[in-house]
């Protein structure tokens, strides 16, 4: 029987040394003061070119990142694959604006697709549109305020996205288009819709991401499905709760408009589970990935699949979590026969640092997340000492 409390399965891939490292890492990232001070000190040390790269790679990198490049991720891919857990290679370099850098990110994303081709251990690729476009450009396009030059610039962005999606289609590697801040999301949604209409005729290869902490996303999911039915293509839907809550509310307050974020966690949980229900009820025409670290929603999806007699390993249904987090969900689901994949970030230490800092900040702000991780690690350490 499926249980997320089974720590023997959850940590079956970890040695005692791994468990000890995980324990201390979660103790540290659960401390808001340490996260704040650690961010400043690490950035300062890297700016001065102090030799701390090795320390970062041996600790926080080893827990949450696959490596500095695709080749370095091979051991993680193989390790996860032994437990029937797929890898989603996520090139996590952020904040680039130069056209050359944006083109390089496109090429790197294509390399993840080529690496995934024919490899059952890499079921998806992923990219952020902000890796292919200036943030301000996406903001202006989303608001319908782009200049003639910006329209030409956005054509180049569209070309980059199309090139990635064409490669995904030709290599039969589904690709996620990640969701971002609400004020740039319209441009991203429009690109995702355009690519799904073009490439999802035979199977769900392009997935848009729906952030259910937004009040309007459940209805947007239903509208997206109606468009897919009308225009005869598969809808690819990755469902997440959302990662920009504090930023969203602060901006709404500053600019004096209603916050797009749910008024309570209960509202987010409700819409997330309603979105899961909607997708399962229409699963013949939807490719679903449930990106969640929430035990209740994961169990809810398991029960939905059972009630609709959907096979455990149905190719249209995947569960997904981040590398180094919620292994009690990932490994127990996989052991029970469900499709599971881990997001595996990679990139140069200095370039991936903003991603790692954001994850640490999210861990301190998500109530109970770090405490749950720690309690399970402690439980497994005690089990092994018996």
N, C-alpha and C positions, 0 to 999 in steps of 0.2 A: 504494500500500500504506500502511495506517495506521501512523504512527510518531509517538510522543509527543516525539521529538527534533527534529521539524521546527519550528524557531523562526521561520522565515519566515511560516508559517501561524499559529503560536501568537501572534505579536505583530503580525499584519497590521493590526490596528486602532490600533496605537500609533505616535505620532510619535517622533522622536529625543528630544524634550523629555519625552514621557511615559515613555520607557524610562529616561532619566536620573533622573526622579523616583522611579520604581519601584525602581531600583537603590539609591538612598540610603535609601528607606523600609525596604526589606528588610535593608539593612545595620544600620539602627537597631533594628528590631524583633527582629533576631536577637541583640541584645545584652541579656542579662538585667539588667545594671546600669542601662542606659538606660531599659528598660521600667519598672523599679521607681522610679527617680528621676523619669522623665517623668510617670508616673501621679500622683505627689504634687505635682509642680510645676504640672501642668495643672489638677488639681482646685483647687489653691490659687489659681491665676490666675483661674479661672472664679468661684470664691467671692468674690474681690475685684472681680469684674466688670472685669477688665483686658481690653483690646481684642485678644484672641487668637483670637476666633471666625473672623475672616477667614483667619488663618494656618492654622488647623485645616482649614477648608474647602478651602483651596488645596493642601493636602498629603495628609494621611492620609484625609480625607473623600473627596477626588477619587479615591483609589485603591480604597477599600473601601466607600464609601457612595454611594447614588444622589442624595441631596439631603436637604433638611429637610422636604419634603412631596412628595406624589405628583406635582404639577406639575413640580417641579424634577427629578424622575426621568425625565421624558419624553425628554431627550437621551440618557440611558443606555439606555433602552428601544429607542430608534431605532438607536443605535449597535450594540447587541448584535443587534438584528433584522436588520441588514444582513448579518450573518454566520450567519444562521439559528440564533441562540442566543436562547432565551426568557428572560424576566425573571420572577422571583418576588418581588413587592413584599413586603418584610418590615418591618413597623412595629416598630422595635427599641427602644421605650421600655420600661424595666424598673422594678421595685421600687415600683409604685403599689399602695396598699391602700384608698383611699377609694372608696366606691361610685360616686361621680360619675366618678372617673378610670377605673374599671373599665368603666363604661358607655361612656365616651368611646373607650376602646380597642376595644370591640366595634363602635362606629360607624365608627371609622377602618378596621378590618378589612373591614367591609362596603363601604366606599368603594374599597378595593383590588379587591374582587370586581366592583363596578360598573365600575371602570376597565378590568378585564380582559375584561369581557363582549364577545364578538365580535372580540377582538384576538388574532390568531394569535401575536403577539409576547409575550403574557402567558399562558402555559398553566396556571399555578397561582396560588393565593393561599396564605397560611400564617398561623398564629397560635400563640402559646403560651398555655396555660391559665392560667399565672401572670400573664398580662396581663389576665385576667378574674376572678381570684380571689386572695384572700390566701394566701400561702405556708403559713402555719400552719394555715389551714382545710383545705387540701389534705392536709397532713400528718396532721391528726386524722381526716379522712374516710378516708384510705388505711389508717390503723391501726384503723378501726372504733371510734373514741373520740369522735365528734362529739356535742356537746350538742344539745338540742332547738332552741336558737337557731341553732346552726351548721348543723343540718339545713335550717332555713328559708333560711339564707344560701346553702347549697349549691344549693338549689332555684333561687335567682336566678342562680347560676353556670351551672347546667344550662340555664336559659332563655337566657342570653347565648350559650352554645355552640350551642344549637339554632337561635337566630335567625341566627347566622352560617352554619350548615350549610344551613338552609333557603334562604337567599339564594344560596349556592353551587349548590345543586341547581336552583333556578329559573333561574339565569343560566348554567347549564352550565359553571361554572368550578370544577374540582377544587380542594380545599383540604387542605393538610397540617396535622395537629395535631402540633406538635413534642413530642419526648420531653424529660423533665427529670430531676431527681434521683430515685433509686430510692425514697426514702421518701415521695415524693408521687406516684409514677408510677401506683400502683394506681387512684387516683381519676381520673387522666387516661385510663388504659386503659379504665376502665369507661365514661367519657363517649364515648370514641372508638368503642368497640364498639356502644354504644347508637345513635350517629349513623350508623354504617355500616349497621346493621340497618334503620334507618329510611329512609336516602337512597340506598343503593347497590344498589337493586333493578334499575335499568336500566343503569347504568354506574358505574365506580369514581369517585365524586366526593369521598368523604371518605377520607383516608389517615391511618392511625396510623403512628407512627414507632418502629422497632425498633432499639435500641442493642445491637449485637452484641458490645460489650466486656463486656456482662453475661453471666454464665454461663448464665442461664436463658432468654435471649431467643430462641434458635433453636427451642427446644421451644415457647415461647409463640407464635412465628410459626406453627408447625404447628398448634397448638391453635386459633389464630385462624382459620386456613384451614378446619379441620374445622367450626368454628361457621358459617362463611360457606356451606360446602357444605350443611350440615344445614338452615340457615335460609334458604337460597336468596338470597344477596346476593353482590356482588363484594367481595373483600378489597382494600383500598387499603393498600399497604405501601411506606413509605419506609425504606430500609435505611441506617443510619449506623453508624459505629464507636462514637462517644460522646465527650462533651466535659467530663465531670465526674470524671475518673478520680482525681485527687489528692484532691478533696473527698470522694469516695465512700470511699476507703481511710482517710482521716483519721477520718471519722465512725465507720466500722466499728471502728477501733482504739479510739477514745474510748469507744464504747458497748459494746465487747466482744462483737461479733457477727461472723460470717464475712463477709469482704468479698464483695460481689456481683460484683466485677470479675474478669475472667479473670486467671490467674496470670502470663500472659506475652502479649506482642504476638502471638506465633505462634498462641496460642489464639484471640485476637480475629480474626486474619486467616483462620484455618481456619473459624470459625463464620460469618464474613461471606461467604466464598465458598460455603459450604454453603447459606446462606440465599439467595444469588443462584441457585444451582442449583435449589433447591426452588421458587422463584418462577417461573423459566423453564419448569420441567417442568409447572407448573400455570398458565401464563400466560393461558390462555383465561378464567380466573376471577379473575385478579389484575391489579391495576394496580400496576406496579413503578416506583419511582424509586430509583436507586442514587446516594445522596448520598455521594460519596467523592472524596478527593484522592489516592487510592492508584492508581498506574499499573498495578500487577499486577492488582488487582481490576477495574479498568476494562477492561483487555485480556482478562481472564478472562470478563467478561460479553459482550464482543464475540465471543469464541470460542464461548461458549454459544449465542448467537443464531445464529451461523453453523451450528453443529452441529444445531440444531433447525429450520433453515430459516425463522427468524423474520425478516421484512422489517426492514431497517435503521431505517425510520421507523415501525415498528409503534406505534400510539398507546398501547399498554399498557406501553411501555418507555421510560424517560427516564434520562439521566445528569444529575447536578447537582453544581455546585461553587459556592463563594462568589465574589462579585464581587471582582476584584483578585487572586485566587489561582488557581493551577493552570490558567492560560490554555493551557498546552501540552496539557492534557487536553481542556479544553472546546472550543477552536478546532479542534484536529485531529479530534476526534470529529465535530463539526458539519460540517467540510469533507468528511469521508468519508460524510456522509449520515445520521448518527444524531441522535436527538432529544436536545437538550441545553438546560438552563436554568440560569441563574445566580441565586442568592439575592442580591437587591439590598436591603440594609438602608436605611432612611431614618428621619428624625425630627430634631427640633431638636438642635443640636450638643451642648448640655449634657445632654440626655436620652439621646443615643446614645453618649455617652462611655464608660459602663460596658461597653457591647457592644464598642467598639473596644479598650478596655484588655484585656478578656478574650481577644479575638482575638490581641492582641500577646503576651499571656502564653502562649497556646496555641502560637503560633509558636516561642517560645523553648523550650518543653518538648517539642515533637514533633521527635524526632531526624531531622535531615536535611531538614526541610521548607524552612526558610529557605535553607539551602545549595543545595538543588535549584533554588529560584526564582532565586537569584543567579547560579548557573552558566549557566542558560538565558538570562538577560538579558545576561550578558557575552558568551555565544556569539552572540546576535543583534546586539549592538553591533559585534562584530568582523566579522560577515558584512556588515553595512551599510557598514562602513568600507573594504571591499575595493574 
